[in-house]
């Protein structure tokens, strides 16, 4: 079976810049493989959609930062209000929940060929 190159923005079969495989995409592929819905497509961003994809990634990174600050503030608030083991555990759970919520807006990064990293 031939692998198809699918643009993640316009959802059409096109050539373009590859999307970086990260932990989130690998996890999603494993889950889809277990559920037998894996399509084995190569994820790309076509040249026409590249500015839109970069904007979405920039917004996602900003969201991660915002949720990280909120998670830290919630954790510190729980510890300050009630310095106990229970509040420490609840603070950690709430902080992790905030960071997992930010993954709802996940958008993958596009590989940049020929540029210094």
N, C-alpha and C positions, 0 to 999 in steps of 0.2 A: 504494500500500500504506500503510495506516494505522500510525503508530507506536504501539506499546503501552507503557504505563507498568508496569514490572515492579519489584516490591519486591525488593531484593537480599538481604533477610534471609529472608522467608517464600517467595520465588520465585513469588508470585501476582500477577496483574494487579490493581493498586490505584492509587489516587491517594495522593500524599504529597509529602514534601520531596524536591527533586531532589538528586542526587549531583553533587558538583563534578567537572567534567572536568579531569583533570590529565594530566601527561605519561605516566604509567603507563597510564591508560585509553585515551588517544589511541593509544599504541603498540600496545596489545592490539587496538584496533579496526582499525588498519592491518594487523596480522598476520592477523586474522580475515578482513579484506577480501581479502587476497592468497590466502588458503586457501578463499575462497568459503563461509565459514560465518558471516558477519556477519548478525545478525538485525535490526539497527537499532532496538532497543528503547530507550526512555528509562528510565534507571535512577533509581529513587526509593526512599525508605524510608517505608513507611506509618506512620501515627501510633502504631499499636499496637507496632510494632517499633523505634521511635525510641530508647528507652532501651537496648535490646540493641545497636543499631548504634553508639551513642555509646560504650558500654563496649568494644566490639570495636575501635573507632578509638583509644580511649585506650590499650588494650593494645598496639596496633600502634605508636603513637608511643613508648611505653616501650621496646618491642623495638628500634626504630630507635636510640634513645639508647644502649641496652645494647650493641648491635652496633657502634655508632660508637666507644664507649669501647674495646671489645675490639679493633677494627680499629686504633685508635691505639696501643694497648699492643703489639699484635703488630708493627706497623711500627717502633716505637721499639726493641723487643727485637731485631729483625733488625739495625737500624742499630748498636745498642750492642754486640751480640755480634761483629759482623764489619763494621767500617766500610769497605765497598767498594761499587763500582758494582753488582756482582752482588747483594749483599744489599739495596741500595736498590731494585733492580728487583723482587726477590722480595718485599720488604716491601710495595711498592705493589700487586703482584698479590694478595697475601694480604689486604690491607686492602680492595681492591675486591671480592674474593670474599666477605668477611664482609658488606659492605654489600649485595651482591646476594642473599646468603642471607636477609637481613632482608626482602627483597621477597616471599619465599615466604609471609609472613604478612600481606601487604598488605591493607588494608581502606580503602575510599574515605571521604572526608569528606563530610558532609551540609551542603548550603548552608543558611545561617541568614539568612532574610529579615527585614528590619526591625531588625537589630541592627548596632551600630557595629563596624567591623572595624579 
